[in-house]
Amino acid sequence: STPVAIHDPADCPPGTPFCLDKPMVAAGPLPAAGPKAKATGAAVRVFYAAGETGLRMRTSIDGGASFGPAVPAIDGAYGDVAIDGRGAVHLVAAAATPAGPAAWGSPDNTIRYTRSNDGVAFSPPVTVSGPGESIPFYFVNPSVVADPQGRRVHVAYAAGTPDGKWNIMLASSADGGATWTR
């Protein structure tokens, strides 16, 4: 079959250069209906950066034949997504600027996490990176993984200064992303 555009046309008006960027895709179960319910069905979720609006999510429950409306997920561009065994969507992104020295590391940049338990609305983002930690925009590429129940969540990301002295950091949560340790 021929590939088709799946972004919401309203996210990037025709002729707008560099509007869509950094696509991600994840597949997993549809969210469970309650704390003891089991996840059912399957969903394909596509994420993309849309200009200044941050990461957006579109969901297909028919194997990619059609997609629901775009949903705002989190501010930022570089990111990663994981879907746990209960169908919760875990999303991490760099809230960072690509301009000037901050592009290569600044304490004004942060790594942020959000989740959606219902596959529709996302919780308010939580900062994962440490206070005052210098985060680059370029090459930061945070990644996320969650255990099957969505309780333990881990985020890896680059931290460092414009001189190129960077470290790979790991932040972990034992409470589904509410609090983090480094």
C-alpha positions in Angstrom: 0.0 0.0 0.0 1.0 3.6 -0.4 2.0 5.6 2.7 -0.4 8.4 3.6 -0.1 11.5 5.7 -1.7 11.0 9.1 -1.1 14.4 10.8 -4.0 16.6 11.3 -3.9 19.2 8.5 -4.9 21.9 11.0 -1.6 21.3 12.8 0.4 22.5 9.8 -1.3 24.7 7.2 -0.2 23.9 3.6 3.0 25.7 2.6 4.3 26.2 6.2 7.9 25.1 6.1 9.5 22.9 8.8 6.2 22.6 10.6 6.0 18.8 11.2 8.9 17.0 12.8 10.2 14.1 14.9 7.5 11.4 14.4 7.2 8.6 16.9 4.9 5.5 16.8 3.9 3.1 19.5 1.4 0.3 19.7 -0.2 -1.3 22.7 -3.5 -2.3 24.3 -6.4 0.1 24.7 -6.5 1.5 28.3 -8.1 -0.6 31.0 -11.5 0.7 32.2 -10.6 0.5 35.9 -7.8 -0.3 38.4 -8.5 -4.0 38.3 -9.7 -4.2 34.7 -7.6 -5.7 32.0 -6.6 -3.7 28.9 -8.4 -4.7 25.7 -8.0 -4.3 22.0 -5.1 -2.7 20.3 -4.2 0.9 19.5 -1.6 2.5 17.2 -0.5 5.9 18.5 1.4 8.3 16.3 3.1 11.4 17.8 4.7 14.3 16.0 5.9 17.8 16.8 3.7 20.4 15.1 5.4 23.8 14.9 5.1 25.7 18.2 2.3 23.6 19.6 4.5 20.8 21.0 3.9 17.0 20.6 0.5 15.9 19.4 -1.0 12.4 19.4 -3.3 10.6 17.0 -4.8 7.2 17.7 -6.0 4.4 15.4 -8.0 1.4 16.8 -8.4 -0.2 13.3 -4.8 -1.0 12.6 -3.9 2.4 11.0 -6.8 2.5 8.5 -8.1 5.7 10.2 -7.1 8.0 13.0 -8.9 10.0 15.6 -8.4 13.7 16.1 -5.0 15.1 17.1 -4.7 15.5 20.9 -2.1 17.9 22.5 0.3 15.8 24.6 3.2 17.9 25.9 5.3 20.9 25.1 8.6 20.0 23.4 9.9 18.3 20.3 12.5 15.6 21.0 10.8 12.8 22.9 9.9 9.2 23.3 6.8 7.2 24.1 6.0 3.9 25.8 2.7 2.1 26.4 2.4 -0.1 29.4 0.5 -3.4 29.7 -2.6 -1.5 31.0 -2.7 0.8 27.9 -1.4 3.9 29.7 0.7 6.1 27.4 3.9 7.4 28.9 5.5 10.4 27.1 8.8 12.2 27.8 10.1 15.3 25.9 12.8 18.0 26.0 11.3 21.4 26.8 14.3 23.2 25.3 15.3 25.9 22.9 17.3 25.3 19.7 18.6 28.9 19.8 22.0 30.2 20.9 24.1 28.6 23.6 21.0 27.0 25.3 20.9 24.7 22.3 24.0 22.9 23.6 23.0 23.0 27.3 21.2 25.3 29.7 19.5 25.1 33.1 16.5 26.8 31.4 15.9 23.6 29.4 14.2 20.7 31.1 13.1 17.1 30.5 9.4 16.6 31.2 7.1 13.6 31.6 3.4 13.1 31.2 1.0 10.2 31.0 -2.4 9.4 29.7 -4.4 6.7 31.5 -7.3 6.9 29.2 -5.5 7.4 25.9 -7.3 10.7 25.4 -6.1 13.4 27.9 -2.6 13.8 29.3 -1.8 14.7 32.9 0.0 18.0 33.6 3.7 17.6 32.8 6.2 16.9 35.6 9.9 17.9 35.4 12.1 14.9 35.5 15.5 16.6 35.2 17.1 18.0 38.3 16.8 21.6 39.5 19.5 23.7 37.8 20.6 20.7 35.6 21.9 21.9 32.3 20.0 20.2 29.4 20.9 20.5 25.8 18.4 20.7 23.0 20.5 19.0 20.3 21.1 15.3 20.8 19.2 15.1 24.1 16.7 12.5 22.8 15.1 11.5 26.1 13.8 7.9 26.3 11.2 6.3 28.5 10.2 2.8 29.6 7.5 1.6 32.0 6.8 -1.7 33.7 3.6 -3.6 32.6 1.6 -2.0 35.4 2.9 1.5 34.8 4.1 1.9 38.3 7.9 1.9 37.7 8.9 4.4 35.0 12.5 5.2 33.9 13.7 8.1 31.7 17.2 8.4 30.3 18.5 11.7 28.9 21.6 13.7 28.1 22.7 16.5 30.5 25.6 18.9 30.1 27.0 22.2 29.2 27.8 24.0 25.9 31.4 22.9 26.1 30.3 19.4 25.2 30.9 17.8 28.6 27.7 15.7 28.8 26.5 12.8 30.9 23.7 10.3 30.3 21.3 10.6 33.3 18.7 8.2 34.6 15.6 9.4 36.4 13.3 6.8 38.0 9.8 6.8 39.4 8.2 4.1 41.6 4.8 5.8 41.7 3.7 6.0 38.0 5.6 9.3 37.3 4.4 11.4 40.2 7.8 11.8 41.8 11.3 11.1 40.5 14.8 10.2 41.8 18.1 10.6 40.0 
